[in-house]
Amino acid sequence: MEDRTHSADCVVVGGGLIGMLSARALAREGLTVILLEQGGLCRESSWAGGGIISPLVPWEYPDAVTALVRWSQPHYPQLAADLLAETGIDPEWTQSGLLLLDCEPDAEVAAWQSRFPCPLERVMASRLQETEPAIADGFGTALLLPEVAQIRNPRLGRALARSLELQGIGVHEQCRVTGLRVADDRVQGVNTAQGRFTAGRVVIAGGAWSAQIVASPVPGVPVEPVLGQMIMYQAPPGLLRHIVVHDGYYLIPRRDGLVLAGSTLERTGFQKHTTQAARALLTGEALKLLPGLSAYPVVGHWSGLRPGSGDGVPLIGEVPGVRGLFLNAGHFRNGVGMAPASARLLVDGMLGRESFTDPAVYVPALPV
Ligand SMILES: Cc1cc2nc3c(=O)[nH]c(=O)nc-3n(C[C@H](O)[C@H](O)[C@H](O)COP(=O)(O)OP(=O)(O)OC[C@H]3O[C@@H](n4cnc5c(N)ncnc54)[C@H](O)[C@@H]3O)c2cc1C
């Protein structure tokens, strides 16, 4: 085995959106950063996701999730513009709006909106087709959040990968972290099949695998894989205007006409797979919303492992008892939406700065 030793101020483990944005933010603060990825950059959950920059039904999530999404939302257009200018790759930030079908503005919605004000329009059933012309008949009142946007996450991943390269961040793909190096309750780096990497700060952004990576010395980190399957139609641009949500399922229109239909929630371990049953389910749900999709082919069907955490609130911050070891993990269904804010919060905490929200909510409280 080749035994190479590398060192930096900070090693980031995991090359999904969370790891890449964390590495980029750390490097922009002047730290030297190495990013280690067991496969290729942005090939797991961050590639598989839908890219909606909002929870599907925002008021059903803890305020701690909304706080991160709310910070990210106005920062995404600038991030996309910066990445386009820097790399030539357009992550296609698009303000499609989020249309929730069969949804009344009840007390829960009102209470949420008073805590997190934003434009929200009630769309009467009789006027639904004016808002979304090809939507199926028969739905009741809808709620429209016109400011909700999406990002084309595989493109965001490609742009970030190029940005890291341009910033001179040491990215090592096909480099699996096999263990942490800890002495006197302080992290010293990581071990990999390619040798040791030394750093006084290590950030675990390993998505669904984060608990495995830190199992020694920190067992019981509450992050577990939750599989999600999606399908994709090749439709003409404009067939669908908004991100549409109904009964846990959703459609996302890309600029070029692709329509993504998601998704399943399956607790089947680390095995990534697609099934005919899920394809039939997602097709059925998609056609219930947009019957016109039946004229167009399904051109993609994939799955990804979300980093599941109980209530969807990620673990961000230094691990109590192991100085220099940080988590940025467990973003479950909203990691794209929370990613820029999570990177900001991580970096502010690491540098001892005040941040935009109370970091205590996210500090890893781990079983002892
Ligand atoms: C079907 C589906 C739809 C989704 N839709 C949305 C959406 O619309 N909006 C939204 O906000 N979120 C969505 N999500 C969730 C979102 O994709 C995730 O929350 C987010 O991508 C998590 O990012 P991550 O970087 O933590 O994880 P990942 O992207 O999984 O990255 C973790 C990386 O760590 C690497 N790694 C693991 N172990 C090691 C090791 N030992 N050594 C080195 N590297 C390692 C992995 O290879 C991986 O590349 C969706 C997810 C799925 C599956």
The ligand as a Gaussian input file, in Angstrom:
#p B3LYP/6-31G(d) Opt

LIG

0 1
 C      -34.834000      11.198000      -4.338000
 C      -34.335000      12.344000      -3.531000
 C      -34.915000      13.593000      -3.665000
 C      -34.439000      14.674000      -2.940000
 N      -34.952000      15.915000      -3.182000
 C      -34.474000      16.976000      -2.500000
 C      -34.958000      18.278000      -2.787000
 O      -35.771000      18.476000      -3.679000
 N      -34.488000      19.320000      -2.044000
 C      -33.572000      19.137000      -1.047000
 O      -33.189000      20.104000      -0.390000
 N      -33.062000      17.913000      -0.788000
 C      -33.488000      16.833000      -1.487000
 N      -33.002000      15.594000      -1.225000
 C      -32.061000      15.428000      -0.104000
 C      -30.673000      15.880000      -0.462000
 O      -30.307000      15.304000      -1.685000
 C      -29.704000      15.488000       0.654000
 O      -30.155000      15.953000       1.907000
 C      -28.313000      16.088000       0.415000
 O      -27.903000      15.873000      -0.907000
 C      -27.300000      15.516000       1.375000
 O      -26.034000      15.958000       0.977000
 P      -24.723000      15.333000       1.589000
 O      -23.579000      16.011000       0.959000
 O      -24.837000      15.325000       3.080000
 O      -24.806000      13.787000       1.183000
 P      -24.283000      13.043000      -0.145000
 O      -24.627000      13.799000      -1.349000
 O      -24.760000      11.633000      -0.050000
 O      -22.725000      13.104000       0.007000
 C      -22.024000      12.373000       0.981000
 C      -20.726000      11.927000       0.346000
 O      -19.884000      11.321000       1.337000
 C      -19.156000      10.291000       0.700000
 N      -18.637000       9.374000       1.693000
 C      -19.353000       8.535000       2.484000
 N      -18.511000       7.789000       3.251000
 C      -17.250000       8.185000       2.948000
 C      -15.965000       7.778000       3.411000
 N      -15.819000       6.823000       4.347000
 N      -14.890000       8.382000       2.869000
 C      -15.009000       9.356000       1.930000
 N      -16.218000       9.759000       1.450000
 C      -17.326000       9.192000       1.958000
 C      -20.205000       9.672000      -0.219000
 O      -19.596000       8.892000      -1.244000
 C      -20.940000      10.889000      -0.731000
 O      -20.435000      11.355000      -1.957000
 C      -33.398000      14.495000      -1.989000
 C      -32.795000      13.245000      -1.863000
 C      -33.239000      12.183000      -2.637000
 C      -32.547000      10.855000      -2.520000

